[in-house]
Amino acid sequence: MDLERKVRELFSEFVQLHFKKPVEADFRDLRSALLFSMFLEWFGLDNPLGIYLLDLYPELLSEFHLWHKTLGIEHSKLDFLPCC
């Protein structure tokens, strides 16, 4: 039983290291890129992906709070966005 538990733990750590962590990092990078692209459009700057973002605005606005918290910004300085 002890050997079986150790093998399961080893396999779990392998999956965590080689599959879960890179996927989570890619998700964070993609989320940040989408938010950045949305704010380019919001501020009126040229954005090549602007037409594709129209359907994503409601979902991305709900993610804004989590995004600025991960950046270490306690309260958003952008008054026109619905956030804290």
C-alpha positions, -999 to +999 in steps of 0.1 A: +000+000+000+028+024+008+044+018-026+011+024-043+006+057-024+041+069-034+036+060-070+003+079-070+019+110-054+048+108-079+024+106-108+003+135-094+034+157-091+044+148-126+010+158-140+010+190-120+045+200-131+043+191-168+007+198-177-012+219-152+013+247-145+020+255-182-017+255-190-024+279-161+005+302-172-008+302-208-043+310-196-030+340-175-010+353-205-040+350-228-063+366-203-040+396-199-037+399-236-074+400-240-078+426-213-051+447-228-067+445-262-101+454-247-087+485-230-070+496-262-104+496-278-120+512-248-095+541-249-100+546-286-066+534-297-061+514-328-068+477-321-066+451-348-088+427-328-115+452-320-143+436-341-138+403-323-140+418-289-176+431-291-190+398-279-165+396-251-171+429-234-195+418-207-174+388-197-141+408-198-156+436-177-165+411-150-129+399-151-115+434-147-116+433-109-097+400-107-071+414-132-063+445-113-061+426-080-035+403-095-015+433-106-014+445-070-037+475-076-061+476-046-087+499-061-092+508-098-085+544-107-108+540-138-141+555-127-159+546-158-155+508-153-179+490-130-154+479-103-149+482-066 
